[in-house]
Amino acid sequence: MTTQTESPKATYAAAGVSIEAGDEAVERLRPWAEKATRPEVMGGIGGFAGLFRLKLDRWKEPVLASSTDGVGTKIAVAQALDKHDTVGIDLVAMVVDDLVVCGAEPLFLQDYIAVGKVVPERVADLVKGISLGCQQAGCALLGGETAEHPGLMAPEDYDLSATGVGVVEAAKVLGPDRVRPGDVVIAMGSSGLHSNGYSLARHVLLDIGRMPLSGHVEEFGRTLGEEMLEPTRIYAKDCLALAAEAEVRTFAHITGGGLAGNLGRVIPEGLTAVLDRGTWTPAPVFALIAQRGRIERDEMERTFNMGVGMVAVVAPEDVDRALAVLTARHVPAWVIGEVCKNSTLEGTDVEPGADLLRAVLRGNHPRF
């Protein structure tokens, strides 16, 4: 008679999920999460839902705006360098700077962190970055979730996403319907690559160019890794300040799709925003990627921000005021172009944008 050996009892920990590590991560991130708050936040960490008291007396007809985004493959650079306290800033930037395009003030954000294995110190670093980003944007980190996915993700892997909510007065919603011929386009400088195009940038610089992330790059004045992890500039407060002081028709957040592609989303039919490349020189990182990858200009411009992270379309009489506001807030800004009727472009070297891509670039960048 054979005796069957009794199998060990299964546990959640044996399956790869540590409740204890999750609890420790919460305690480590708690101080950072508590710093990213607003007076309207009710309660604290630990509830099933975040509570935010919307003070309706501030608005006559409040409109809620929402946006969801992630960081993309910039995370692979953070993982390679084992530096995780900045990509949270990128996450916040990608969400709140979409919200402010319509004039909405970011109110709160909720994050989702998926990991192969909970490493409490790493999770705390990620939330530290998210907290710093929320503080820069003036919004609260209202809640979030850290999910451990053993078997689905490798132990060192993680991904980030977040949803943000903002509010804008109905009569002050910005958008294409406000744009007029003769309006001026003002560019706001980016801090670098921001959080788009990293699959191409990594392929060119790391795979083709075989450049080490730890290597010093003379054109950057720092290492390649430091350049690639430079956090995305957060424009939310700057845009709100600008809209309060000048006649802003709309904003455009320059992310995937590039400058022309994203600006074209807020230009109405019958009009085209004509932009002049001669008004700025993209940062050295863009030239390095183009050269090492032998990438055509069109491909660069539809993949990367090329040095422009946000644009504002403003009334022509308010251009000087708008530039003064941004300069006072230490935001690099310059006039990059204007909005024209399509009929006025006939017979010129500029063809109107097609479909929803109603923005075009002309000329050449100096020294690029």
Helices and strands as residue ranges (DSSP letters): H 19-35, E 41-42, E 51-52, G 56-58, E 62-70, H 74-81, H 87-99, G 100-102, E 105-115, H 120-137, E 140-148, E 158-169, G 170-172, G 176-178, E 184-189, H 198-202, I 203-208, E 216-217, E 222-223, H 224-228, H 236-245, E 248-253, H 258-263, G 264-266, E 271-276, G 277-279, H 284-293, H 297-303, E 308-314, G 316-318, H 319-328, E 333-341, G 342-345, E 359-362
